[in-house]
Structures are given as structure tokens and as C-alpha cells.
Amino acid sequence: MRALVWIVEDTWETTVAEAAAFLPAGAEVTLLHAASTEAETVARGARHGLLGRSPPPPPPGAAREPLRAISEEAAQQLLADAQRRLGRPASLEARRGRVEHEVVAAAEHMDILVLARDGDRGRPGPHSLGPHARFVVDHAPCRVLLVWP
């Protein structure tokens, strides 16, 4: 069994704990974090808006896109923490782009996708899923295990 566990900053502990309890010992587990690139796009646009089409180059040694570097470092740390909590070997995958599309694409060759509800926790039903999770549940190409955080 190939399992994809989608981890998100505020629900990853529960998602990983449920995956560890539910998935068989021999499952091939991939931990996935998908980061949106919207903030970087806005920051890049603001830089171009303030400094014109040809802004000066960053100083030597400075990161070309500091928000991207921060995002990638945070994703790697979250994946490492999730792998420790899972307590078994797992592949780690960090993707960037439109979150919901990246998750669906990563689930393409999987047997099951594990994710947590991310909407209004006080209201069972459709409102307990945020827009990204709703899209993923509707478009997942495999079975879905949806857990309460």
C-alpha cells in the first residue's frame, strides 16, 4: 500500500498520529507538505512596483528570494518533525504552487491519502473543510482518510 499523508502546520500532529495508527506496518508512506507561492508573488510584484521594472540586484550573498528560502526551510523542518512523530521510515516531499493542485498531483499514484479537516471544527459537515481540503477531497484520485484534528 502506498500512502500519502498531507501535513499542514496546524493539524499535522493529529494527521500523522492517525496515519501511524491506521496504516499497516508495511505501507510505503510519503509525508507531503505543499506551500503556496502567493506571498512570494505578491512580494515580487511589490518590489517591482516600488523599484521599477529593473530593480537593483540584491547585495552579494543575499538570498534572491528570501521568502522562498524561509518557506522551504520551514517545510523541511515540519517534514522532519512529522517523520519523527510517525516513527517509521517515510519519504519526504515538499511541493510549491497552488496547494490543492499539488496535493492532488502527488496523490495520483497513491492508494490512500490521509488528511485532516481544516475548516470550522465546531460544525460537522461541509463547513468542517476549508477550500483546499474540499478541493482535494473532491478531486483525489485515490481513497481518502479524513481525520478530525
Backbone torsions as a table, in degrees:
resi	resn	phi	psi	omega
1	MET	NA	132.2	175.6
2	ARG	-104.6	121.4	-175.5
3	ALA	-120.1	136.2	175.1
4	LEU	-111.1	126.1	179.1
5	VAL	-113.8	110.6	-178.8
6	TRP	-86.7	116.3	-179.2
7	ILE	-105.7	138.1	179.1
8	VAL	-126.2	148.6	-171.9
9	GLU	-49.1	-45.6	-172.2
10	ASP	-91.7	-6.0	-178.4
11	THR	-129.2	7.8	-170.9
12	TRP	-64.2	-35.3	-177.6
13	GLU	-61.2	-47.1	179.6
14	THR	-66.7	-42.3	-179.5
15	THR	-59.7	-45.8	-179.2
16	VAL	-68.3	-41.5	179.4
17	ALA	-62.4	-43.4	178.7
18	GLU	-66.6	-39.7	178.0
19	ALA	-63.2	-43.6	179.6
20	ALA	-61.8	-38.0	-179.0
21	ALA	-76.0	-33.7	-173.3
22	PHE	-89.5	-40.3	-173.0
23	LEU	-75.6	140.7	178.0
24	PRO	-65.4	157.0	-176.2
25	ALA	-58.8	-32.2	-177.7
26	GLY	-87.6	5.4	-177.8
27	ALA	-67.7	141.6	172.7
28	GLU	-86.0	109.2	-174.0
29	VAL	-102.5	134.6	172.3
30	THR	-120.5	125.4	175.0
31	LEU	-93.5	127.4	-175.7
32	LEU	-120.2	133.1	168.3
33	HIS	-122.9	128.5	178.5
34	ALA	-116.7	124.4	-178.3
35	ALA	-109.5	139.5	176.2
36	SER	-76.4	147.1	178.0
37	THR	-104.3	10.1	-177.0
38	GLU	-61.5	-44.1	-177.8
39	ALA	-62.5	-39.4	178.9
40	GLU	-65.8	-38.6	179.5
41	THR	-64.8	-43.0	178.7
42	VAL	-64.4	-44.3	-179.8
43	ALA	-63.6	-40.9	178.7
44	ARG	-63.7	-42.2	178.7
45	GLY	-64.9	-39.6	178.7
46	ALA	-65.0	-40.1	178.8
47	ARG	-62.0	-44.4	179.4
48	HIS	-67.8	-35.8	179.1
49	GLY	-66.7	-37.3	-178.6
50	LEU	-81.7	-34.1	-172.7
51	LEU	-111.6	5.4	177.3
52	GLY	86.3	-179.2	-176.5
53	ARG	-66.9	-30.1	-179.1
54	SER	-118.5	74.8	-179.6
55	PRO	-66.5	156.0	178.6
56	PRO	-63.6	149.4	179.5
57	PRO	-66.8	152.7	177.6
58	PRO	-65.7	157.4	179.0
59	PRO	-60.7	153.9	179.3
60	PRO	-56.7	135.8	179.2
61	GLY	86.3	-10.1	179.6
62	ALA	-81.1	146.5	177.7
63	ALA	-66.4	137.3	-179.8
64	ARG	-64.0	-43.7	178.0
65	GLU	-129.9	90.3	-174.7
66	PRO	-62.0	-34.1	179.0
67	LEU	-64.2	-37.8	178.8
68	ARG	-64.6	-43.5	179.8
69	ALA	-62.0	-42.1	178.4
70	ILE	-64.0	-44.1	-179.7
71	SER	-62.6	-44.5	-179.5
72	GLU	-65.8	-39.6	179.1
73	GLU	-65.6	-42.4	178.9
74	ALA	-64.4	-40.1	179.3
75	ALA	-64.0	-43.2	-179.6
76	GLN	-65.0	-38.8	178.1
77	GLN	-65.9	-43.0	178.9
78	LEU	-63.7	-42.4	178.0
79	LEU	-63.6	-41.1	178.6
80	ALA	-64.3	-42.4	177.3
81	ASP	-62.8	-41.4	-180.0
82	ALA	-65.5	-38.5	179.4
83	GLN	-65.9	-40.3	176.8
84	ARG	-61.5	-43.1	-179.1
85	ARG	-68.4	-33.7	179.5
86	LEU	-63.7	-38.1	175.2
87	GLY	77.4	19.7	176.4
88	ARG	-153.3	163.9	-179.7
89	PRO	-62.0	142.7	177.9
90	ALA	-153.0	149.3	171.9
91	SER	-79.6	144.3	179.1
92	LEU	-111.8	131.8	-179.4
93	GLU	-135.8	126.5	175.6
94	ALA	-115.8	126.3	179.5
95	ARG	-120.9	159.4	-179.7
96	ARG	-135.5	144.2	179.0
97	GLY	139.8	-147.2	174.3
98	ARG	-76.3	114.2	-169.5
99	VAL	-50.9	-54.0	-175.0
100	GLU	-62.3	-36.8	178.6
101	HIS	-70.7	-36.9	178.8
102	GLU	-66.1	-39.6	180.0
103	VAL	-67.0	-45.4	179.3
104	VAL	-62.0	-41.9	178.8
105	ALA	-64.3	-39.9	179.9
106	ALA	-68.1	-27.9	-178.5
107	ALA	-83.1	-2.5	-172.8
108	GLU	-55.4	-40.9	-177.2
109	HIS	-109.4	24.1	-179.3
110	MET	-101.0	159.6	176.1
111	ASP	-91.4	-29.7	-179.6
112	ILE	-150.3	147.1	176.7
113	LEU	-119.5	128.1	178.8
114	VAL	-108.9	126.4	177.3
115	LEU	-148.6	162.6	-179.3
116	ALA	-107.3	151.3	173.0
117	ARG	-64.1	143.4	-175.1
118	ASP	-131.9	13.7	-178.9
119	GLY	-102.0	-142.1	-178.9
120	ASP	-72.6	107.0	-175.6
121	ARG	-71.7	-16.2	-179.8
122	GLY	-87.1	-6.8	-176.9
123	ARG	-125.8	103.9	176.1
124	PRO	-63.9	156.5	179.7
125	GLY	105.3	-159.4	-173.6
126	PRO	-57.8	-31.1	-177.9
127	HIS	-72.5	-10.6	178.8
128	SER	-82.1	-0.5	175.8
129	LEU	-114.9	131.2	173.6
130	GLY	-78.2	176.2	-176.1
131	PRO	-60.9	-40.0	-179.7
132	HIS	-66.4	-48.7	-179.1
133	ALA	-64.0	-38.5	178.6
134	ARG	-60.1	-46.0	178.7
135	PHE	-61.4	-45.4	-178.2
136	VAL	-62.8	-45.5	179.3
137	VAL	-61.7	-41.4	-179.1
138	ASP	-70.0	-28.3	-173.1
139	HIS	-115.0	1.7	-177.4
140	ALA	-59.3	133.0	179.9
141	PRO	-87.9	14.6	-178.1
142	CYS	-146.5	179.3	175.4
143	ARG	-64.4	153.4	-177.6
144	VAL	-127.3	131.0	170.6
145	LEU	-108.0	111.9	-176.2
146	LEU	-105.0	121.1	-175.3
147	VAL	-114.8	155.2	174.3
148	TRP	-86.0	131.2	177.8
149	PRO	-75.5	NA	NA
